[in-house]
Structure formats: C-alpha cells, structure tokens
Amino acid sequence: MTEILENQRQFYNTGKTRSFAFRIKALTRLEQAVSSYEPQIKQALKRDLNKSSAESYMTEIGMILEEIAYLRRHLKKWMEPKKIRAPLAQFPSKCFQITEPYGVVLITAPWNFPFLLSLQPLAGAIAAGNCCVIKPSEYAPESARILKKILRAVFPPKYVCVIPGGKETSQRLLDQTFDYIFFTGSVPVGKIVMQKAAAHLTPVTLELGGKSPCIVEKSANIKMAAKRIIFGKLLNAGQVCVAPDYILADKTVEKELVMYLKYWIRVMYGENPVIHPDYPSIVSRRHYKRLMGMMEQGEIAAGGYGDKKTRKIAPTILRNPDLQAPLMQEEIFGPLLPVLSYETLEDAKAYIAKRPKPLALYLFTRNRQAEREIMDGLSYGGGCVNDTIMHLASSSMGFGGVGESGMGSYHGKDSFETFSHRKNILKKSDRIDLPVRYMPYNTIKEKIIRLFLGRS
C-alpha cells in the first residue's frame, strides 16, 4: 500500500497528469472501457444485488458514460485561467485564478451502486488531473473484482489503482497521507473518515445519507405522485441514499395516496414482488434481518414479508409508525416506506426542521406558494418537486449533502472543482511603484490609503 502511494506521488510529480491532452485521453480510455466491459458489469451487478440489465444501465453504466461525455465536452473551458477584476488599491496589477490538481486522491465507494459511485467521482478526479486510489466495498465482491479488472486494463497502478479489502484495508488506507479524500457511505463511517483525515489536515468530501422526506401536499396529482414515489423508493430495492425514506401526507389525501402506492406496486412488480426476476435483493443477511425487524414498528398496509433464501423483501407500506423506533430514527435503506399524515403544511415543515438535515427532500404539489415555502424554508442537500431521485441524474447540476447528510458536491463542473485547488494570483507591474504603502507614513499617505481602499 505504501509503495503504491509512493509510486503514484512520484508519477504525479512528473506533471504528466496536468495537461489537457493527458486528461482527455484518460477520460476517453475510461469511457471506452466502461462500454466494452458492459456485459461483465451487468453480470457482476446481477450476482451482487440481482439488478436487472435495464436498471444496471439506467442507474450505473449510462450515468457513468453521460458524466464522462459531459466532462470531456467542458473540460477545456474549465481549465482556462479565470480573470478577476483587480482592486484599485493594487494598481497597476492583474488578478487571475488558475486550477491545479490536489495530487493523490482516495475514493471510497459503497456497495449499493458499486460502479457508479466509484467511476463517477474517478472521472471527476481524472478531469482535474489527479492520481487516484479507489477502495470498493467488500459487500459487492463481484463488482469490486470487475472494477479492478477494468481499471487495471486501461491505467497503470501508478496513475489509477483499485485496492479491494474489508474494514482493516479501509483503516490502513485512512492512516496514509492523501491530498484529498472522497467518501460515499453512512454517517457513522463518515465521521471516522473525517476524524482520520483531520490527523493529516486532508480535505474531504462526504456523501452520506439520512432520512430523506417526501411531502405530498393536498393539491398534488396523487396518482402520479404515488407512481414516482414507488419508482424512487424501490430502485435497487430502496438501497439508495436519496430514496424517499418516509412520506408526510396531508391528512385529506393520505388514504388515496396509500391506495395508489399499493396499486403501482402491483403494476410494476406484480402480486408477489419477491418472485419478480428483476426485483433486486438486499445486499446481505444482516441487512435483511435488520429490515425485517423494522416491519414490527408500524401498521403494515402492504407487503410485510420476505424471502430469506433470495434476500428479497416485498415492498412494504407502513402506517402510524412508532416515531421513537429505529424505523423513524435511522436511515431505512430498504423497501420499507412509512406514511405519516399532517394537519397543516407548517406541521410537516416543523417535523422535518427538528431533525438532522436530509440529503434529499421531495415535494409533490401544484401550489406554488407551498412549493416556495418548503423549497426555500428547509435545509437539505437537494431534491425534486413532483418527482423523486431524478435530480442527481444530470451532470449539469451538482449533488451533495449538508450538515449530517454530508459536505461538498460533485457531478459535472462540481466534480472538477471538488478535485481541484483554485489558486488566486496577483501579478503586479514592476514599471510603476506607488510610494504610499511604504514607511515612513504621514497624514497625507493615510488619506490616500483611505481613498484607495474605500474604492476597491
């Protein structure tokens, strides 16, 4: 591990990764590799999570390719020095900003989207000119194996290297000195990562999670809202950091909403979803057991059962959940959906505001005043109006958390900026040297200084 990092640092110090041509070539090779290995990627996702071919492309492969294409299209412009207006107090001078890579970057990826959450930040780090170490999750072993195979085929380890392993490997990596750490995972592990990074004063981006609420206001198109909630909730069987974690529904539409939630489950997954061939599995027996235990913490309106052998849990709607139970205190990360009702929109807003800031927030409404009240009045990472999940599917918008749901942002330009240090430079003329700033000072000089600084 130490040798790998030393080799990467030596390669980075050659300056080869900094040129536009090198970065574009690396992004092109990554794009071609993802396309050529598509069958193996899909097979690995099927084995690890039982993801269907369509879901594998929609939520992983396609999004990676779209991100790389976006980076390639805009990279030249982003790399150009940015002119900044020079203050009058610095006359005569020019000010500008240039970007530079951080150096050797660690990317730690989770198991729920093992390719997307490894290769999407990697593409941003490459675009910014860094060398990278990727630590994939041990809970998706087939995906980790294929990921290593892909990157070994296109990049030398002194540039990009995959280091698989479990908790011990992660701890050893975090004990090393990196120039930047990008972590996607749970809040508890995120705190450990930040603590380890602090020992080396290493900057971090933390993409965490939390309980992302979904508000259904009384003016909403209830049938459409239910359809899009079920899509977002059951993608990857709910094992998504921005999946709707619970619903807050206006009391006048709650029963209708639950009816349509059940309707769309049947339409999309059939009468018995656990036997549907394209319905994903829960990643491990431990998580399966945890989720099955949560079912006892509310009134089951739909689902409520699972298949231990395949680790599939039926989409489960829970009404009147115990607000003090883990179901409503912890991120669910599975196909369980609690539904609460509220009297007024202000009540729903107050309920969310009392809890840690979520990674995502979803609002279904046709009322513009209600939209403004919720979108502007609550703090959260990002979200959608009249949809779920889809805000993170565009490279033109950044994605990230706030508070306990994370810090920093990536996707598209945000990725380039996240993995780049911005240097601000003042270039002063050596032909003219105003004497006013130099000792000895007097009242006339002070007046001139006040005049210049007041107009900067």
DOKOL-390415 format. One line per 4 residues: number of its first residue (from 0); their letters; for each residue x, y, z of C-alpha. Coordinates in nm, 4 decimals. Example, Ala and Ser with C-alpha at 12.3 -4.5 7.8 and 13.67 -1.06 7.14 Angstrom:
# residues 2
0) AS) 1.2300:-0.4500:0.7800 | 1.3670:-0.1060:0.7140
***
This chain:
# residues 456
0) MTEI) 0.0000:0.0000:0.0000 | 0.2790:0.2422:0.0923 | 0.4646:0.1511:-0.2274 | 0.1542:0.2144:-0.4405
4) LENQ) 0.1048:0.5577:-0.2895 | 0.4720:0.6457:-0.3283 | 0.4643:0.5412:-0.6940 | 0.1533:0.7497:-0.7523
8) RQFY) 0.3087:1.0519:-0.5871 | 0.6223:1.0161:-0.7988 | 0.4148:0.9876:-1.1163 | 0.2033:1.2885:-1.0199
12) NTGK) 0.5174:1.4921:-0.9559 | 0.6284:1.4360:-1.3158 | 0.3465:1.6726:-1.4167 | 0.2116:1.4389:-1.6861
16) TRSF) -0.1418:1.4286:-1.5440 | -0.1786:1.8064:-1.5633 | -0.2013:1.8565:-1.9383 | -0.5359:1.8838:-2.1166
20) AFRI) -0.4309:1.6197:-2.3694 | -0.3454:1.3669:-2.0972 | -0.6736:1.4198:-1.9136 | -0.8846:1.3901:-2.2286
24) KALT) -0.7035:1.0734:-2.3332 | -0.7591:0.9204:-1.9881 | -1.1303:1.0071:-1.9915 | -1.1650:0.8601:-2.3405
28) RLEQ) -0.9975:0.5364:-2.2349 | -1.2234:0.5131:-1.9293 | -1.5313:0.5712:-2.1470 | -1.4254:0.3022:-2.3931
32) AVSS) -1.3508:0.0557:-2.1126 | -1.6919:0.1016:-1.9494 | -1.8623:0.0442:-2.2846 | -1.6574:-0.2630:-2.3727
36) YEPQ) -1.6998:-0.4190:-2.0281 | -2.0748:-0.3533:-2.0132 | -2.1722:-0.7253:-2.0187 | -1.9325:-0.8078:-1.7327
40) IKQA) -2.0517:-0.5070:-1.5308 | -2.4138:-0.6146:-1.5688 | -2.3266:-0.9711:-1.4730 | -2.1452:-0.8543:-1.1586
44) LKRD) -2.4397:-0.6355:-1.0552 | -2.6747:-0.9265:-1.1096 | -2.4657:-1.1500:-0.8858 | -2.4136:-0.8937:-0.6103
48) LNKS) -2.7560:-0.7244:-0.5999 | -2.9766:-0.9039:-0.8551 | -3.0001:-0.5837:-1.0590 | -3.1702:-0.6204:-1.3961
52) SAES) -2.9945:-0.5314:-1.7194 | -3.2125:-0.2217:-1.7665 | -3.1637:-0.0946:-1.4104 | -2.7888:-0.1606:-1.4306
56) YMTE) -2.7608:0.0564:-1.7401 | -3.0024:0.3266:-1.6223 | -2.8544:0.3754:-1.2758 | -2.4881:0.2905:-1.3298
60) IGMI) -2.3404:0.2383:-1.6770 | -2.5430:0.5019:-1.8604 | -2.4872:0.7644:-1.5930 | -2.1115:0.6997:-1.5929
64) LEEI) -2.0923:0.7401:-1.9713 | -2.3044:1.0558:-1.9601 | -2.0798:1.2049:-1.6918 | -1.7604:1.1299:-1.8861
68) AYLR) -1.9061:1.2811:-2.2036 | -2.0043:1.5960:-2.0113 | -1.6579:1.6297:-1.8601 | -1.4864:1.5875:-2.1961
72) RHLK) -1.7147:1.8448:-2.3564 | -1.6481:2.1191:-2.1000 | -1.3004:2.0433:-1.9629 | -1.1012:2.2792:-2.1852
76) KWME) -1.3088:2.5792:-2.0776 | -1.2902:2.4870:-1.7079 | -0.9109:2.4608:-1.7242 | -0.8650:2.8115:-1.8636
80) PKKI) -0.7370:3.0784:-1.6209 | -1.0174:3.2971:-1.4914 | -0.9679:3.6734:-1.4995 | -1.0594:3.8637:-1.1835
84) RAPL) -1.1081:4.2374:-1.1544 | -0.8059:4.3893:-0.9825 | -0.8825:4.6288:-0.6947 | -0.7842:4.9924:-0.7302
88) AQFP) -0.5621:4.9615:-0.4222 | -0.3388:4.7183:-0.6156 | -0.2903:4.9445:-0.9205 | -0.1216:4.8681:-1.1519
92) SKCF) -0.1858:4.4913:-1.1487 | -0.3751:4.1949:-1.2911 | -0.5597:3.9277:-1.0917 | -0.6465:3.5798:-1.2099
96) QITE) -0.7344:3.2337:-1.0849 | -0.5896:2.9041:-1.2045 | -0.6840:2.5499:-1.1060 | -0.4447:2.2740:-1.0143
100) PYGV) -0.4955:1.9105:-0.9098 | -0.4717:1.8183:-0.5428 | -0.2383:1.5268:-0.6148 | -0.3100:1.1734:-0.4931
104) VLIT) -0.6780:1.1186:-0.4177 | -0.8582:0.8429:-0.2255 | -1.2086:0.7487:-0.3424 | -1.4001:0.5182:-0.1090
108) APWN) -1.7124:0.3717:-0.2684 | -2.0161:0.1927:-0.1183 | -2.1824:-0.1293:-0.2290 | -2.5261:-0.0079:-0.3428
112) FPFL) -2.4020:0.1450:-0.6705 | -2.0537:-0.0068:-0.6822 | -1.9624:0.1095:-1.0341 | -2.1394:0.4456:-1.0470
116) LSLQ) -2.0087:0.5648:-0.7107 | -1.6544:0.4541:-0.7963 | -1.6223:0.5653:-1.1576 | -1.8271:0.8851:-1.1481
120) PLAG) -1.6026:1.0533:-0.8890 | -1.2989:0.8933:-1.0573 | -1.3909:1.0658:-1.3828 | -1.4028:1.3984:-1.1993
124) AIAA) -1.0688:1.3342:-1.0309 | -0.9099:1.2419:-1.3658 | -1.0566:1.5522:-1.5301 | -0.8976:1.7609:-1.2557
128) GNCC) -0.5567:1.5976:-1.3172 | -0.5153:1.3767:-1.0088 | -0.3810:1.0275:-0.9453 | -0.6372:0.8041:-0.7734
132) VIKP) -0.6733:0.5122:-0.5364 | -1.0177:0.3503:-0.5276 | -1.1366:0.1418:-0.2336 | -1.4503:-0.0523:-0.3396
136) SEYA) -1.6869:-0.2109:-0.0906 | -1.6286:-0.5680:0.0168 | -2.0086:-0.6198:0.0253 | -2.0213:-0.6222:-0.3557
140) PESA) -1.7310:-0.8616:-0.4261 | -1.8088:-0.9395:-0.7916 | -1.8366:-0.5722:-0.8738 | -1.5078:-0.4995:-0.6943
144) RILK) -1.3366:-0.7742:-0.8934 | -1.4618:-0.6441:-1.2293 | -1.3846:-0.2851:-1.1311 | -1.0254:-0.3799:-1.0593
148) KILR) -1.0044:-0.5727:-1.3852 | -1.1352:-0.2772:-1.5881 | -0.9063:-0.0163:-1.4378 | -0.6010:-0.2414:-1.4458
152) AVFP) -0.6616:-0.2930:-1.8190 | -0.6654:0.0795:-1.9017 | -0.4475:0.2557:-1.6432 | -0.1128:0.1768:-1.4791
156) PKYV) -0.1358:0.1477:-1.0972 | 0.0969:0.4456:-1.0618 | -0.1933:0.6509:-1.2040 | -0.5168:0.4737:-1.1014
160) CVIP) -0.5246:0.1770:-0.8651 | -0.8023:-0.0302:-0.7060 | -0.7309:-0.1645:-0.3572 | -1.0042:-0.4106:-0.2508
164) GGKE) -1.0490:-0.5385:0.1024 | -1.2540:-0.5058:0.4176 | -1.2575:-0.2841:0.7236 | -0.8893:-0.3391:0.8013
168) TSQR) -0.7894:-0.2276:0.4499 | -1.0027:0.0856:0.4844 | -0.8408:0.1697:0.8167 | -0.4915:0.1229:0.6754
172) LLDQ) -0.5728:0.3445:0.3783 | -0.7089:0.6184:0.6034 | -0.3858:0.6076:0.8024 | -0.1957:0.7050:0.4869
176) TFDY) -0.1440:1.0628:0.3737 | -0.3614:1.1595:0.0786 | -0.4095:1.5010:-0.0763 | -0.7881:1.4601:-0.0906
180) IFFT) -1.0435:1.2042:0.0311 | -1.3805:1.1452:-0.1339 | -1.6093:0.9200:0.0707 | -1.9581:0.7886:-0.0001
184) GSVP) -2.1269:0.5891:0.2750 | -2.3013:0.6043:0.6091 | -2.2972:0.8865:0.8612 | -2.1129:0.6877:1.1341
188) VGKI) -1.8335:0.5830:0.8961 | -1.8221:0.9345:0.7525 | -1.7385:1.0670:1.0986 | -1.4486:0.8199:1.1225
192) VMQK) -1.3205:0.9251:0.7803 | -1.3298:1.2913:0.8785 | -1.1508:1.2183:1.2056 | -0.8766:1.0264:1.0239
196) AAAH) -0.8428:1.2988:0.7609 | -0.8045:1.5615:1.0324 | -0.4848:1.3941:1.1530 | -0.3225:1.4850:0.8184
200) LTPV) -0.5264:1.8033:0.7585 | -0.6613:1.6351:0.4441 | -0.9653:1.7999:0.2814 | -1.2672:1.5738:0.2360
204) TLEL) -1.5937:1.5395:0.0521 | -1.8501:1.3313:0.2399 | -2.1540:1.1994:0.0539 | -2.3616:1.0481:0.3330
208) GGKS) -2.7360:0.9942:0.3686 | -3.0045:1.0218:0.6311 | -3.3825:1.0206:0.6272 | -3.4976:1.1937:0.3105
212) PCIV) -3.8604:1.3061:0.3499 | -4.1298:1.3119:0.0840 | -4.4136:1.5604:0.1332 | -4.7419:1.5057:-0.0518
216) EKSA) -4.9436:1.8264:-0.0351 | -5.3212:1.8171:-0.0862 | -5.3102:1.9857:-0.4290 | -5.0783:1.7191:-0.5751
220) NIKM) -5.1651:1.4789:-0.8554 | -5.1936:1.1863:-0.6144 | -5.1859:0.9052:-0.8698 | -4.8745:1.0466:-1.0384
224) AAKR) -4.7121:1.1209:-0.7021 | -4.7600:0.7607:-0.5896 | -4.6129:0.6295:-0.9170 | -4.2987:0.8400:-0.8898
228) IIFG) -4.2574:0.7710:-0.5187 | -4.2701:0.3957:-0.5804 | -4.0161:0.4280:-0.8616 | -3.7744:0.6221:-0.6402
232) KLLN) -3.8315:0.4089:-0.3329 | -3.7945:0.0683:-0.4976 | -3.4991:0.1458:-0.7221 | -3.2328:-0.1022:-0.6080
236) AGQV) -3.4907:-0.2261:-0.3540 | -3.4655:0.1014:-0.1632 | -3.0891:0.0708:-0.1141 | -3.0308:0.4261:-0.2355
240) CVAP) -2.9007:0.7144:-0.0238 | -3.1583:0.9538:-0.1712 | -3.4565:0.7175:-0.1722 | -3.7719:0.8615:-0.0106
244) DYIL) -3.7292:0.7461:0.3485 | -4.0760:0.8394:0.4713 | -4.3870:1.0185:0.3480 | -4.5603:1.3130:0.5113
248) ADKT) -4.9047:1.3287:0.3503 | -5.1805:1.5799:0.4026 | -5.4486:1.4059:0.6104 | -5.7107:1.4703:0.3394
252) VEKE) -5.5189:1.2683:0.0774 | -5.3404:1.0049:0.2870 | -5.5867:0.7206:0.2214 | -5.5957:0.7891:-0.1511
256) LVMY) -5.2157:0.8042:-0.1610 | -5.1772:0.4693:0.0171 | -5.4276:0.3159:-0.2239 | -5.2263:0.4325:-0.5249
260) LKYW) -4.8952:0.3297:-0.3668 | -5.0300:-0.0240:-0.3407 | -5.1688:-0.0008:-0.6945 | -4.8355:0.0942:-0.8502
264) IRVM) -4.6501:-0.1769:-0.6570 | -4.8806:-0.4330:-0.8188 | -4.8481:-0.2762:-1.1645 | -4.4675:-0.2600:-1.1541
268) YGEN) -4.3802:-0.5733:-0.9558 | -4.6855:-0.7998:-0.9654 | -4.8865:-0.9581:-0.6876 | -4.5781:-1.1218:-0.5337
272) PVIH) -4.2760:-0.8945:-0.5898 | -4.0246:-1.1271:-0.4217 | -4.0514:-1.3702:-0.7143 | -4.0144:-1.0989:-0.9780
276) PDYP) -3.6862:-1.1738:-1.1609 | -3.5879:-0.8058:-1.1884 | -3.6557:-0.7103:-0.8267 | -3.3191:-0.6550:-0.6511
280) SIVS) -3.2028:-0.8400:-0.3411 | -3.0949:-0.6952:-0.0080 | -2.7150:-0.6885:-0.0042 | -2.6557:-0.9180:0.2961
284) RRHY) -2.8305:-1.1361:0.5508 | -2.7503:-0.8855:0.8243 | -2.9290:-0.6045:0.6407 | -3.2153:-0.8405:0.5527
288) KRLM) -3.2632:-0.9267:0.9194 | -3.2445:-0.5596:1.0226 | -3.5138:-0.4601:0.7729 | -3.7442:-0.7481:0.8645
292) GMME) -3.7230:-0.6354:1.2268 | -3.8301:-0.2828:1.1300 | -4.1609:-0.4127:0.9955 | -4.2845:-0.4578:1.3522
296) QGEI) -4.2578:-0.0828:1.4147 | -4.5716:0.0220:1.2243 | -4.9061:-0.0984:1.0875 | -4.8490:-0.2955:0.7669
300) AAGG) -5.0711:-0.1701:0.4839 | -4.8921:-0.3644:0.2068 | -4.6134:-0.6211:0.1877 | -4.4686:-0.7197:0.5237
304) YGDK) -4.2867:-1.0356:0.4187 | -3.9639:-1.1516:0.2579 | -3.7738:-1.4479:0.1162 | -3.4750:-1.5299:0.3343
308) KTRK) -3.3156:-1.7505:0.0703 | -3.3060:-1.4826:-0.2019 | -3.2814:-1.1925:0.0491 | -3.5766:-1.0202:-0.1193
312) IAPT) -3.8209:-0.8137:0.0848 | -4.1613:-0.7242:-0.0543 | -4.2313:-0.3505:-0.0906 | -4.3865:-0.2654:0.2445
316) ILRN) -4.6121:0.0314:0.3282 | -4.6295:0.1109:0.7000 | -4.8874:0.3453:0.8550 | -4.8796:0.5047:1.2012
320) PDLQ) -4.5130:0.4159:1.2610 | -4.3574:0.4346:1.6065 | -4.1755:0.7676:1.5888 | -3.9208:0.6600:1.8508
324) APLM) -3.8363:0.3271:1.6854 | -3.5373:0.2708:1.4511 | -3.7803:0.2825:1.1560 | -3.8200:0.6565:1.2123
328) QEEI) -3.4846:0.7329:1.3725 | -3.2413:0.5594:1.1348 | -3.1985:0.5597:0.7580 | -3.4049:0.2647:0.6354
332) FGPL) -3.2037:0.1776:0.3217 | -3.4557:-0.0810:0.2054 | -3.8060:-0.1240:0.0557 | -3.9965:-0.0123:0.3673
336) LPVL) -4.1977:0.3096:0.3379 | -4.3600:0.4658:0.6470 | -4.6523:0.7027:0.5835 | -4.7412:0.9786:0.8292
340) SYET) -5.0202:1.2353:0.7992 | -5.0097:1.6029:0.8889 | -5.2724:1.8666:0.9674 | -5.1045:2.1697:0.8084
344) LEDA) -4.8046:2.2190:0.5846 | -4.6439:2.4114:0.8681 | -4.6680:2.0954:1.0818 | -4.4843:1.8931:0.8163
348) KAYI) -4.2218:2.1631:0.7836 | -4.1693:2.1757:1.1626 | -4.1352:1.7949:1.1813 | -3.8538:1.7956:0.9235
352) AKRP) -3.6820:2.1033:1.0683 | -3.6428:1.9356:1.4093 | -3.4397:1.6515:1.2586 | -3.0924:1.6294:1.1016
356) KPLA) -3.0685:1.7917:0.7592 | -3.1538:1.5294:0.4940 | -2.9599:1.4514:0.1788 | -3.2752:1.4899:-0.0321
360) LYLF) -3.6257:1.6311:0.0015 | -3.9195:1.5664:-0.2287 | -4.2389:1.7697:-0.2578 | -4.5484:1.6865:-0.4596
364) TRNR) -4.7720:1.9880:-0.5094 | -4.9427:2.2116:-0.7639 | -4.9456:2.5022:-0.5195 | -4.6663:2.7495:-0.5930
368) QAER) -4.6872:2.9100:-0.2515 | -4.6487:2.5689:-0.0847 | -4.3552:2.4965:-0.3175 | -4.1760:2.8170:-0.2195
372) EIMD) -4.2453:2.7598:0.1493 | -4.0903:2.4121:0.1523 | -3.8125:2.4533:-0.1060 | -3.6829:2.7757:0.0487
376) GLSY) -3.7765:2.7195:0.4109 | -3.5939:2.3933:0.4851 | -3.2263:2.2944:0.4629 | -3.1379:1.9796:0.2673
380) GGGC) -2.8834:1.8611:0.0123 | -3.1060:1.8793:-0.2960 | -3.4347:1.7451:-0.4206 | -3.7258:1.7452:-0.6603
384) VNDT) -4.0685:1.8986:-0.6991 | -4.3174:1.6421:-0.8319 | -4.0572:1.3688:-0.8716 | -3.8026:1.1643:-0.6761
388) IMHL) -3.4363:1.0700:-0.7284 | -3.4020:1.2350:-1.0701 | -3.2214:1.5491:-0.9514 | -2.8976:1.3516:-0.9261
392) ASSS) -2.9233:1.2155:-1.2800 | -2.7899:1.5284:-1.4518 | -2.4242:1.6249:-1.4875 | -2.5288:1.9886:-1.5275
396) MGFG) -2.6328:2.0002:-1.1600 | -2.4134:1.9327:-0.8599 | -2.5096:1.6777:-0.5967 | -2.4172:1.6789:-0.2293
400) GVGE) -2.5351:1.6953:0.1283 | -2.5445:1.9463:0.4107 | -2.4978:1.9015:0.7842 | -2.5215:1.5344:0.8823
404) SGMG) -2.6020:1.4347:0.5238 | -2.2559:1.5331:0.4076 | -2.0350:1.8114:0.2805 | -1.9089:1.9058:-0.0626
408) SYHG) -2.0610:1.8411:-0.4031 | -1.9846:1.6600:-0.7263 | -2.1218:1.5777:-1.0759 | -2.0094:1.7711:-1.3814
412) KDSF) -1.8378:2.1017:-1.3082 | -1.8772:2.0453:-0.9338 | -1.6625:1.7311:-0.9681 | -1.3890:1.9254:-1.1466
416) ETFS) -1.3959:2.1941:-0.8784 | -1.4108:1.9437:-0.5930 | -1.0908:1.7717:-0.7063 | -0.9119:2.0980:-0.7939
420) HRKN) -0.7409:2.3613:-0.5845 | -0.8085:2.7144:-0.7059 | -0.5057:2.9422:-0.6865 | -0.5682:3.3162:-0.6895
424) ILKK) -0.2729:3.5189:-0.8165 | -0.1903:3.8877:-0.8234 | 0.0547:3.9968:-1.0956 | 0.1984:4.3387:-1.0173
428) SDRI) 0.3715:4.5686:-1.2614 | 0.7383:4.6386:-1.1900 | 0.7371:4.9559:-1.4013 | 0.5425:5.1668:-1.1509
432) DLPV) 0.5768:5.1525:-0.7723 | 0.3473:5.3804:-0.5748 | 0.5298:5.5002:-0.2606 | 0.2170:5.5474:-0.0488
436) RYMP) 0.2313:5.1999:0.1118 | 0.5884:5.2308:0.2330 | 0.7256:5.3761:0.5552 | 0.7551:5.6448:0.6766
440) YNTI) 0.3800:5.7154:0.6998 | 0.2170:6.0560:0.7410 | -0.1313:6.2052:0.7327 | -0.1235:6.2599:0.3570
444) KEKI) -0.0341:5.8964:0.2923 | -0.3096:5.7829:0.5289 | -0.5662:5.9909:0.3398 | -0.4538:5.8396:0.0101
448) IRLF) -0.4687:5.4866:0.1593 | -0.8230:5.5537:0.2841 | -0.9201:5.6807:-0.0611 | -0.7808:5.3779:-0.2421
452) LGRS) -0.9202:5.1165:-0.0009 | -1.2607:5.2813:0.0042 | -1.2882:5.2421:-0.3725 | -1.1593:4.8884:-0.4073
***
